[in-house]
Amino acid sequence: MCEIYVKADPILYESRSRSLRIHGAVTKIRLENLFWDILAELAESDGYTTNQLIAKLYDELVEYRGEIDNFASFLRVSCLRYLTLKKGAGASTKPDLSVVGRAVAG
């Protein structure tokens, strides 16, 4: 079983920083390449660029929590939640992300 993980292409877990603007302020986010790929998939499925999606997530998190302690970790967890929801919905079906909103609101 471990071969599935151990034989992963090292480029996937190599970290990469990207600069982007959130409300005019330039910021850098450092994530592993695989997370950047997942964010790009999620953004495309919703009709956003990756930067637009990240800015939207930032805004919604600030609105809901009032502050952000570790935004890069939040993005990683968001990617994993997306994959979990996608798996539950079936690989060819877009996950129903409203489930996340209902779970948070309750």
C-alpha positions as CSV (number, residue, x, y, z in Angstrom):
1,M,0.0,0.0,0.0
2,C,2.8,2.5,0.9
3,E,4.1,2.3,-2.7
4,I,1.1,4.3,-3.8
5,Y,2.4,7.2,-1.7
6,V,6.1,6.6,-1.7
7,K,6.3,6.5,-5.5
8,A,4.5,9.8,-5.9
9,D,6.3,12.3,-8.2
10,P,8.4,14.6,-5.9
11,I,7.2,17.6,-7.9
12,L,3.8,17.1,-6.3
13,Y,5.1,17.7,-2.8
14,E,7.5,20.4,-3.8
15,S,6.4,23.8,-2.3
16,R,5.9,26.8,-4.5
17,S,5.1,30.4,-3.5
18,R,2.7,32.5,-5.6
19,S,2.1,36.2,-5.3
20,L,-1.4,37.4,-5.6
21,R,-3.5,40.5,-4.8
22,I,-6.3,40.4,-2.3
23,H,-8.0,43.8,-2.2
24,G,-5.0,45.5,-3.8
25,A,-2.5,44.1,-1.2
26,V,0.1,41.8,-2.6
27,T,0.6,38.7,-0.6
28,K,2.5,35.4,-1.0
29,I,1.1,32.0,-0.4
30,R,3.3,28.9,-0.2
31,L,1.7,25.6,-0.9
32,E,2.7,22.2,-2.3
33,N,2.2,21.9,-6.0
34,L,-0.6,19.3,-5.6
35,F,-2.6,21.8,-3.6
36,W,-2.1,24.4,-6.3
37,D,-3.4,21.8,-8.8
38,I,-6.5,21.1,-6.7
39,L,-7.2,24.8,-6.2
40,A,-7.0,25.3,-10.0
41,E,-9.5,22.4,-10.5
42,L,-11.9,23.8,-7.9
43,A,-11.6,27.4,-9.4
44,E,-12.2,26.1,-12.9
45,S,-15.3,24.1,-11.8
46,D,-16.8,27.3,-10.4
47,G,-15.7,29.6,-13.3
48,Y,-13.0,31.5,-11.4
49,T,-9.3,31.8,-11.8
50,T,-7.2,30.4,-9.0
51,N,-6.5,33.9,-7.7
52,Q,-10.2,34.9,-7.8
53,L,-11.1,31.8,-5.9
54,I,-8.5,32.4,-3.2
55,A,-9.6,36.0,-2.8
56,K,-13.3,34.8,-2.5
57,L,-12.3,32.2,0.1
58,Y,-10.4,34.9,2.0
59,D,-13.3,37.2,2.0
60,E,-15.8,34.6,3.1
61,L,-13.4,33.4,5.8
62,V,-12.9,36.9,7.2
63,E,-16.7,37.4,7.1
64,Y,-17.4,34.2,8.9
65,R,-14.5,34.1,11.4
66,G,-13.4,37.7,11.6
67,E,-9.8,36.9,11.4
68,I,-7.4,34.4,9.7
69,D,-4.7,32.6,11.7
70,N,-3.2,30.4,9.0
71,F,-4.6,31.0,5.6
72,A,-2.3,28.5,3.8
73,S,-3.5,25.7,6.2
74,F,-7.1,26.8,5.5
75,L,-6.5,26.4,1.8
76,R,-5.0,22.9,2.3
77,V,-7.9,21.8,4.3
78,S,-10.3,23.3,1.8
79,C,-8.6,21.2,-0.9
80,L,-9.0,18.1,1.1
81,R,-12.7,18.8,1.9
82,Y,-13.3,19.4,-1.8
83,L,-11.8,16.0,-2.7
84,T,-13.8,14.3,0.1
85,L,-17.0,15.9,-1.1
86,K,-16.1,15.1,-4.7
87,K,-15.4,11.4,-3.8
88,G,-18.8,11.2,-2.1
89,A,-20.5,12.8,-5.1
90,G,-18.8,10.5,-7.6
91,A,-15.7,11.4,-9.6
92,S,-17.6,12.8,-12.6
93,T,-20.0,14.8,-10.6
94,K,-19.3,18.3,-9.1
95,P,-19.6,18.1,-5.3
96,D,-22.5,19.8,-3.7
97,L,-20.5,22.4,-1.8
98,S,-23.7,23.7,-0.1
99,V,-23.3,20.8,2.3
100,V,-20.3,22.7,3.7
101,G,-22.3,25.8,4.2
102,R,-25.1,23.9,6.0
103,A,-22.7,22.1,8.2
104,V,-21.0,25.4,9.3
105,A,-24.3,27.2,9.8
106,G,-25.7,24.5,12.0
